[in-house]
Amino acid sequence: MARISSRLKEVTMEKIPDITSDILDKLRKLNINSVYQLAVQSPSELGLGISDVLDVELAAKLIGNARKILTENEVLSREFSTADDLLVRRNNISRYKTGSSNFDTFLNGGFETQSITEIAGEFGSGKSQICHTLCTAAIELMEDDLDTCDSGLIHRPPGSIIFIDTENSFRANRVHQIAEQKNLDPEDILKRIFHCNVYSSEQLEVVIDDLPKFIEQYNAKLVIIDSIISLHRAEFSGRGTLAERQQRLGKMLNKLRRYADIYDIAVVITNQVVSYADGSGFDYMKAAGGNIVAHGSTYRIFLRRYGKNRVATMEDSPSQPYQRAKFTIAENGIRDANSYKTDESDSAW
């Protein structure tokens, strides 16, 4: 379903109530160029960004007017909606499968749009392999968008994926290999994945701030961040910096949640783990980031490695029970463990 419709293209920023040419100039300098991009802003941050012409109260009013336009165009739900209306919208969301029936059933059909799915696990548990497989499988499911206007049909760019890489984990040759194994066109898939290497926590925050522009430019349907916490965890060490680190992580997740909802995209983040001793000599692992990441994610999946197999556990979900799924990693990406047979080609994974 195309959420950025031709009807909205006709609603220019100038038509937003209470906006002036001076404010428009300032917004454009902040790379805010559409109703969508204004609607995802935070009043406090926007007010600080152009405080010489805009206070927080007016910023909140402008953002509210932009969201009202999206509501009138049925992009967002009304401020108060009946539960049956919400159920209809819920049933119409998109899901992106991985190709492993066990894992996709575990996800109730695939990675959901309008949600943040967190995948946590130790090194080698399969987080990046899931992301690579998802890149290939999701592109296959993204149909070209068709918008209708008075002159007929308008073709928008085909759906794409934004991959934000903080650990230098993305490998284009791996995506190429998975696509070939699935008898898909590797070149088409690679052209529709927009990769961004990030080297510092500040750069990651800037990239996430600018995401609305790139989501619209590339017609992105899926955003993957591998990983959400690695840079902040490395740069903010010690208890004295913990509060600032958590605050900055919280802001990023809050923005990603707004983007997922307003742009109707799926957001997938990977997370690292921390080890704890329970006092009896037994160590156990949990996802890093504490309550900030826990509350910021819609779905929380924890991965564990058992030999050549992996087990995914649904740690938290608003609609699914606590459950597990077994999968393995092979040349064609992740696949069901119960169909796995050891052979020379799979042993490398």
HURABEL-V529381 format. One record per residue. N is the residue number from 1. RES is the residue in one letter. OMEGA is omega in whole degrees, -180 to 180 (* if undefined). NEAR is the number of other ideal C-beta (glycine too) atoms within 10 Angstrom. D_CENTER is the distance of its C-alpha to the mean C-alpha in Angstrom with 1 decimal. Layout:
BEGIN
n->N res->RES omega->OMEGA near->NEAR d_center->D_CENTER
n->N res->RES omega->OMEGA near->NEAR d_center->D_CENTER
END
This chain:
BEGIN
n->1 res->M omega->-180 near->10 d_center->17.4
n->2 res->A omega->-177 near->16 d_center->17.3
n->3 res->R omega->178 near->19 d_center->16.1
n->4 res->I omega->-171 near->20 d_center->17.4
n->5 res->S omega->179 near->18 d_center->21.0
n->6 res->S omega->177 near->16 d_center->24.2
n->7 res->R omega->-180 near->15 d_center->25.5
n->8 res->L omega->178 near->18 d_center->23.0
n->9 res->K omega->179 near->14 d_center->23.9
n->10 res->E omega->178 near->10 d_center->27.4
n->11 res->V omega->-179 near->16 d_center->26.4
n->12 res->T omega->180 near->12 d_center->26.7
n->13 res->M omega->-178 near->18 d_center->26.0
n->14 res->E omega->-177 near->9 d_center->29.8
n->15 res->K omega->177 near->11 d_center->30.0
n->16 res->I omega->-180 near->21 d_center->28.0
n->17 res->P omega->175 near->11 d_center->30.7
n->18 res->D omega->180 near->10 d_center->31.9
n->19 res->I omega->-180 near->19 d_center->30.4
n->20 res->T omega->180 near->12 d_center->32.9
n->21 res->S omega->179 near->8 d_center->33.2
n->22 res->D omega->178 near->12 d_center->33.2
n->23 res->I omega->179 near->18 d_center->29.9
n->24 res->L omega->179 near->16 d_center->28.5
n->25 res->D omega->180 near->11 d_center->29.6
n->26 res->K omega->179 near->18 d_center->28.0
n->27 res->L omega->-180 near->24 d_center->24.6
n->28 res->R omega->175 near->11 d_center->24.7
n->29 res->K omega->176 near->10 d_center->25.5
n->30 res->L omega->-179 near->16 d_center->22.3
n->31 res->N omega->174 near->12 d_center->20.5
n->32 res->I omega->-170 near->23 d_center->20.1
n->33 res->N omega->-179 near->16 d_center->21.5
n->34 res->S omega->177 near->19 d_center->20.3
n->35 res->V omega->178 near->24 d_center->20.4
n->36 res->Y omega->-176 near->23 d_center->16.6
n->37 res->Q omega->176 near->22 d_center->16.3
n->38 res->L omega->-176 near->24 d_center->19.0
n->39 res->A omega->-177 near->26 d_center->17.7
n->40 res->V omega->-177 near->24 d_center->14.5
n->41 res->Q omega->173 near->24 d_center->16.9
n->42 res->S omega->-178 near->17 d_center->18.4
n->43 res->P omega->-177 near->18 d_center->22.2
n->44 res->S omega->-179 near->11 d_center->23.3
n->45 res->E omega->179 near->14 d_center->21.4
n->46 res->L omega->178 near->22 d_center->22.3
n->47 res->G omega->178 near->19 d_center->25.9
n->48 res->L omega->-177 near->13 d_center->26.2
n->49 res->G omega->180 near->17 d_center->24.9
n->50 res->I omega->-173 near->19 d_center->27.7
n->51 res->S omega->-179 near->12 d_center->30.1
n->52 res->D omega->179 near->7 d_center->33.2
n->53 res->V omega->-172 near->12 d_center->32.7
n->54 res->L omega->174 near->22 d_center->30.2
n->55 res->D omega->-175 near->14 d_center->30.3
n->56 res->V omega->-179 near->15 d_center->27.7
n->57 res->E omega->179 near->9 d_center->29.5
n->58 res->L omega->177 near->18 d_center->29.5
n->59 res->A omega->179 near->23 d_center->25.8
n->60 res->A omega->180 near->16 d_center->25.0
n->61 res->K omega->180 near->17 d_center->27.2
n->62 res->L omega->178 near->23 d_center->25.7
n->63 res->I omega->177 near->19 d_center->22.1
n->64 res->G omega->178 near->13 d_center->23.6
n->65 res->N omega->178 near->17 d_center->25.4
n->66 res->A omega->179 near->25 d_center->22.3
n->67 res->R omega->177 near->20 d_center->20.6
n->68 res->K omega->177 near->17 d_center->23.9
n->69 res->I omega->179 near->20 d_center->23.9
n->70 res->L omega->178 near->20 d_center->20.5
n->71 res->T omega->179 near->15 d_center->22.1
n->72 res->E omega->178 near->13 d_center->25.2
n->73 res->N omega->176 near->15 d_center->23.4
n->74 res->E omega->174 near->12 d_center->21.8
n->75 res->V omega->177 near->21 d_center->18.2
n->76 res->L omega->175 near->19 d_center->18.1
n->77 res->S omega->174 near->13 d_center->20.2
n->78 res->R omega->-178 near->11 d_center->23.5
n->79 res->E omega->172 near->8 d_center->24.0
n->80 res->F omega->179 near->6 d_center->25.9
n->81 res->S omega->176 near->14 d_center->25.3
n->82 res->T omega->-177 near->9 d_center->27.2
n->83 res->A omega->180 near->8 d_center->25.6
n->84 res->D omega->174 near->7 d_center->26.6
n->85 res->D omega->179 near->12 d_center->24.7
n->86 res->L omega->179 near->11 d_center->21.5
n->87 res->L omega->178 near->11 d_center->22.2
n->88 res->V omega->179 near->11 d_center->22.6
n->89 res->R omega->180 near->14 d_center->19.2
n->90 res->R omega->-179 near->12 d_center->17.7
n->91 res->N omega->-178 near->7 d_center->19.5
n->92 res->N omega->-179 near->10 d_center->18.2
n->93 res->I omega->180 near->14 d_center->14.5
n->94 res->S omega->175 near->21 d_center->13.2
n->95 res->R omega->-179 near->16 d_center->12.5
n->96 res->Y omega->-176 near->25 d_center->11.9
n->97 res->K omega->178 near->19 d_center->14.5
n->98 res->T omega->-176 near->25 d_center->15.2
n->99 res->G omega->173 near->20 d_center->19.0
n->100 res->S omega->-176 near->27 d_center->20.1
n->101 res->S omega->178 near->15 d_center->21.7
n->102 res->N omega->-177 near->20 d_center->21.9
n->103 res->F omega->-179 near->26 d_center->18.2
n->104 res->D omega->175 near->21 d_center->17.2
n->105 res->T omega->176 near->14 d_center->19.9
n->106 res->F omega->179 near->21 d_center->18.6
n->107 res->L omega->-179 near->23 d_center->15.3
n->108 res->N omega->176 near->14 d_center->17.5
n->109 res->G omega->179 near->13 d_center->16.8
n->110 res->G omega->178 near->22 d_center->13.4
n->111 res->F omega->-173 near->25 d_center->9.7
n->112 res->E omega->166 near->22 d_center->9.6
n->113 res->T omega->-178 near->21 d_center->8.3
n->114 res->Q omega->-178 near->20 d_center->8.7
n->115 res->S omega->170 near->20 d_center->7.4
n->116 res->I omega->177 near->24 d_center->5.7
n->117 res->T omega->180 near->22 d_center->7.4
n->118 res->E omega->176 near->27 d_center->9.2
n->119 res->I omega->-178 near->27 d_center->11.5
n->120 res->A omega->178 near->28 d_center->14.5
n->121 res->G omega->180 near->24 d_center->17.8
n->122 res->E omega->179 near->15 d_center->20.5
n->123 res->F omega->178 near->9 d_center->21.1
n->124 res->G omega->-178 near->12 d_center->21.7
n->125 res->S omega->175 near->23 d_center->20.2
n->126 res->G omega->-177 near->23 d_center->17.9
n->127 res->K omega->-178 near->25 d_center->14.4
n->128 res->S omega->178 near->21 d_center->14.4
n->129 res->Q omega->174 near->23 d_center->16.4
n->130 res->I omega->-179 near->28 d_center->13.9
n->131 res->C omega->179 near->26 d_center->11.3
n->132 res->H omega->179 near->25 d_center->14.2
n->133 res->T omega->179 near->27 d_center->15.3
n->134 res->L omega->178 near->28 d_center->12.1
n->135 res->C omega->-177 near->27 d_center->12.2
n->136 res->T omega->-176 near->27 d_center->15.7
n->137 res->A omega->-177 near->24 d_center->15.6
n->138 res->A omega->179 near->27 d_center->12.8
n->139 res->I omega->-179 near->25 d_center->14.6
n->140 res->E omega->-176 near->16 d_center->17.7
n->141 res->L omega->-177 near->14 d_center->16.5
n->142 res->M omega->178 near->18 d_center->15.4
n->143 res->E omega->175 near->12 d_center->18.7
n->144 res->D omega->180 near->11 d_center->19.9
n->145 res->D omega->175 near->18 d_center->19.7
n->146 res->L omega->176 near->12 d_center->23.1
n->147 res->D omega->-179 near->16 d_center->23.8
n->148 res->T omega->173 near->12 d_center->27.3
n->149 res->C omega->-175 near->12 d_center->29.6
n->150 res->D omega->-177 near->6 d_center->33.4
n->151 res->S omega->178 near->7 d_center->34.0
n->152 res->G omega->-177 near->8 d_center->32.1
n->153 res->L omega->176 near->9 d_center->28.8
n->154 res->I omega->178 near->14 d_center->26.4
n->155 res->H omega->173 near->9 d_center->24.3
n->156 res->R omega->178 near->15 d_center->20.9
n->157 res->P omega->178 near->12 d_center->19.4
n->158 res->P omega->-180 near->16 d_center->17.9
n->159 res->G omega->-177 near->22 d_center->14.2
n->160 res->S omega->-180 near->22 d_center->12.4
n->161 res->I omega->171 near->27 d_center->9.6
n->162 res->I omega->-179 near->22 d_center->8.6
n->163 res->F omega->179 near->25 d_center->9.2
n->164 res->I omega->-167 near->23 d_center->9.7
n->165 res->D omega->180 near->19 d_center->12.6
n->166 res->T omega->-177 near->24 d_center->14.4
n->167 res->E omega->-177 near->15 d_center->16.7
n->168 res->N omega->-175 near->10 d_center->17.9
n->169 res->S omega->-175 near->17 d_center->16.8
n->170 res->F omega->177 near->20 d_center->15.9
n->171 res->R omega->-180 near->12 d_center->18.9
n->172 res->A omega->180 near->15 d_center->19.4
n->173 res->N omega->177 near->9 d_center->22.5
n->174 res->R omega->176 near->20 d_center->20.7
n->175 res->V omega->178 near->24 d_center->18.6
n->176 res->H omega->-179 near->16 d_center->21.9
n->177 res->Q omega->-179 near->17 d_center->23.7
n->178 res->I omega->-180 near->25 d_center->21.4
n->179 res->A omega->179 near->23 d_center->21.6
n->180 res->E omega->-179 near->14 d_center->25.4
n->181 res->Q omega->179 near->17 d_center->25.8
n->182 res->K omega->-180 near->17 d_center->24.1
n->183 res->N omega->176 near->7 d_center->26.4
n->184 res->L omega->-180 near->16 d_center->23.7
n->185 res->D omega->-176 near->12 d_center->24.1
n->186 res->P omega->-176 near->18 d_center->22.6
n->187 res->E omega->179 near->10 d_center->23.3
n->188 res->D omega->-179 near->12 d_center->21.5
n->189 res->I omega->-179 near->23 d_center->18.3
n->190 res->L omega->179 near->17 d_center->18.5
n->191 res->K omega->-177 near->12 d_center->19.2
n->192 res->R omega->173 near->20 d_center->15.9
n->193 res->I omega->-179 near->22 d_center->13.7
n->194 res->F omega->-172 near->15 d_center->13.5
n->195 res->H omega->178 near->15 d_center->13.6
n->196 res->C omega->174 near->16 d_center->14.0
n->197 res->N omega->-179 near->13 d_center->16.0
n->198 res->V omega->-172 near->20 d_center->15.9
n->199 res->Y omega->179 near->11 d_center->19.1
n->200 res->S omega->180 near->13 d_center->19.2
n->201 res->S omega->178 near->21 d_center->17.5
n->202 res->E omega->179 near->12 d_center->18.7
n->203 res->Q omega->179 near->15 d_center->17.3
n->204 res->L omega->180 near->22 d_center->13.8
n->205 res->E omega->178 near->18 d_center->14.3
n->206 res->V omega->179 near->12 d_center->15.7
n->207 res->V omega->179 near->18 d_center->13.0
n->208 res->I omega->175 near->20 d_center->10.4
n->209 res->D omega->-176 near->17 d_center->13.4
n->210 res->D omega->-175 near->13 d_center->13.8
n->211 res->L omega->-179 near->24 d_center->10.4
n->212 res->P omega->179 near->24 d_center->11.8
n->213 res->K omega->-178 near->15 d_center->14.7
n->214 res->F omega->176 near->17 d_center->12.9
n->215 res->I omega->179 near->22 d_center->10.8
n->216 res->E omega->-177 near->15 d_center->14.3
n->217 res->Q omega->-176 near->12 d_center->16.1
n->218 res->Y omega->-176 near->17 d_center->14.4
n->219 res->N omega->-177 near->18 d_center->13.6
n->220 res->A omega->177 near->24 d_center->10.0
n->221 res->K omega->-177 near->26 d_center->8.8
n->222 res->L omega->176 near->25 d_center->5.8
n->223 res->V omega->178 near->24 d_center->3.9
n->224 res->I omega->176 near->27 d_center->5.2
n->225 res->I omega->-176 near->28 d_center->7.0
n->226 res->D omega->3 near->23 d_center->10.3
n->227 res->S omega->-175 near->25 d_center->11.4
n->228 res->I omega->-169 near->30 d_center->10.5
n->229 res->I omega->-170 near->27 d_center->14.2
n->230 res->S omega->-177 near->20 d_center->16.5
n->231 res->L omega->179 near->19 d_center->17.6
n->232 res->H omega->180 near->23 d_center->18.1
n->233 res->R omega->-179 near->18 d_center->19.9
n->234 res->A omega->-173 near->11 d_center->22.1
n->235 res->E omega->-179 near->13 d_center->23.0
n->236 res->F omega->-178 near->18 d_center->23.6
n->237 res->S omega->180 near->10 d_center->26.1
n->238 res->G omega->-177 near->7 d_center->28.6
n->239 res->R omega->-177 near->6 d_center->28.9
n->240 res->G omega->-179 near->8 d_center->29.8
n->241 res->T omega->-174 near->12 d_center->26.4
n->242 res->L omega->-177 near->12 d_center->24.4
n->243 res->A omega->180 near->10 d_center->24.3
n->244 res->E omega->179 near->11 d_center->23.0
n->245 res->R omega->-179 near->20 d_center->20.3
n->246 res->Q omega->179 near->17 d_center->19.1
n->247 res->Q omega->-179 near->10 d_center->19.4
n->248 res->R omega->175 near->18 d_center->17.3
n->249 res->L omega->180 near->23 d_center->14.5
n->250 res->G omega->179 near->16 d_center->14.8
n->251 res->K omega->180 near->17 d_center->14.6
n->252 res->M omega->-178 near->23 d_center->11.3
n->253 res->L omega->177 near->22 d_center->9.7
n->254 res->N omega->177 near->14 d_center->11.7
n->255 res->K omega->179 near->20 d_center->10.5
n->256 res->L omega->178 near->22 d_center->6.7
n->257 res->R omega->177 near->18 d_center->8.2
n->258 res->R omega->179 near->15 d_center->10.4
n->259 res->Y omega->-178 near->22 d_center->8.3
n->260 res->A omega->-176 near->21 d_center->6.6
n->261 res->D omega->-173 near->19 d_center->10.3
n->262 res->I omega->-180 near->22 d_center->12.2
n->263 res->Y omega->-180 near->25 d_center->10.6
n->264 res->D omega->180 near->20 d_center->10.1
n->265 res->I omega->173 near->23 d_center->6.8
n->266 res->A omega->176 near->25 d_center->4.8
n->267 res->V omega->179 near->28 d_center->1.4
n->268 res->V omega->179 near->27 d_center->4.2
n->269 res->I omega->172 near->26 d_center->6.4
n->270 res->T omega->-176 near->26 d_center->10.1
n->271 res->N omega->177 near->25 d_center->13.0
n->272 res->Q omega->-180 near->19 d_center->16.7
n->273 res->V omega->172 near->19 d_center->19.6
n->274 res->V omega->-180 near->14 d_center->22.8
n->275 res->S omega->179 near->9 d_center->26.2
n->276 res->Y omega->173 near->11 d_center->28.6
n->277 res->A omega->-177 near->9 d_center->32.3
n->278 res->D omega->178 near->8 d_center->33.7
n->279 res->G omega->-180 near->6 d_center->37.2
n->280 res->S omega->-179 near->6 d_center->38.6
n->281 res->G omega->-179 near->6 d_center->37.5
n->282 res->F omega->178 near->8 d_center->34.5
n->283 res->D omega->174 near->9 d_center->31.1
n->284 res->Y omega->-176 near->10 d_center->27.9
n->285 res->M omega->172 near->16 d_center->24.2
n->286 res->K omega->-179 near->14 d_center->21.4
n->287 res->A omega->178 near->22 d_center->17.9
n->288 res->A omega->175 near->18 d_center->18.1
n->289 res->G omega->176 near->28 d_center->17.2
n->290 res->G omega->-175 near->15 d_center->19.3
n->291 res->N omega->-179 near->9 d_center->18.9
n->292 res->I omega->180 near->19 d_center->16.5
n->293 res->V omega->-180 near->23 d_center->13.6
n->294 res->A omega->-179 near->15 d_center->15.1
n->295 res->H omega->-178 near->12 d_center->15.2
n->296 res->G omega->-178 near->22 d_center->11.8
n->297 res->S omega->176 near->27 d_center->10.1
n->298 res->T omega->179 near->17 d_center->10.8
n->299 res->Y omega->179 near->21 d_center->11.6
n->300 res->R omega->-179 near->20 d_center->13.2
n->301 res->I omega->179 near->26 d_center->14.4
n->302 res->F omega->-178 near->22 d_center->17.1
n->303 res->L omega->174 near->21 d_center->18.5
n->304 res->R omega->-178 near->16 d_center->22.2
n->305 res->R omega->176 near->15 d_center->24.4
n->306 res->Y omega->-176 near->11 d_center->27.6
n->307 res->G omega->178 near->7 d_center->29.5
n->308 res->K omega->179 near->14 d_center->28.0
n->309 res->N omega->176 near->15 d_center->25.9
n->310 res->R omega->176 near->24 d_center->22.8
n->311 res->V omega->177 near->17 d_center->22.3
n->312 res->A omega->179 near->25 d_center->19.0
n->313 res->T omega->176 near->16 d_center->19.7
n->314 res->M omega->-177 near->18 d_center->17.8
n->315 res->E omega->-179 near->16 d_center->18.4
n->316 res->D omega->-180 near->16 d_center->17.1
n->317 res->S omega->178 near->18 d_center->16.1
n->318 res->P omega->-174 near->7 d_center->17.3
n->319 res->S omega->-176 near->9 d_center->18.8
n->320 res->Q omega->180 near->12 d_center->19.4
n->321 res->P omega->172 near->6 d_center->22.3
n->322 res->Y omega->-177 near->9 d_center->22.4
n->323 res->Q omega->-178 near->12 d_center->22.6
n->324 res->R omega->176 near->12 d_center->22.3
n->325 res->A omega->178 near->20 d_center->21.8
n->326 res->K omega->177 near->17 d_center->23.6
n->327 res->F omega->177 near->28 d_center->22.4
n->328 res->T omega->-177 near->23 d_center->23.5
n->329 res->I omega->-178 near->25 d_center->22.6
n->330 res->A omega->-178 near->23 d_center->24.7
n->331 res->E omega->-179 near->16 d_center->25.0
n->332 res->N omega->177 near->20 d_center->23.1
n->333 res->G omega->178 near->26 d_center->20.0
n->334 res->I omega->179 near->26 d_center->19.7
n->335 res->R omega->-175 near->22 d_center->22.2
n->336 res->D omega->-180 near->17 d_center->24.3
n->337 res->A omega->-177 near->20 d_center->26.5
n->338 res->N omega->177 near->11 d_center->29.4
n->339 res->S omega->-174 near->11 d_center->29.9
n->340 res->Y omega->174 near->16 d_center->29.7
n->341 res->K omega->-178 near->6 d_center->32.9
n->342 res->T omega->173 near->8 d_center->33.5
n->343 res->D omega->-173 near->9 d_center->34.5
n->344 res->E omega->-176 near->6 d_center->34.8
n->345 res->S omega->-178 near->10 d_center->31.8
n->346 res->D omega->-172 near->16 d_center->29.4
n->347 res->S omega->-179 near->9 d_center->31.0
n->348 res->A omega->-176 near->8 d_center->29.2
n->349 res->W omega->* near->15 d_center->25.9
END
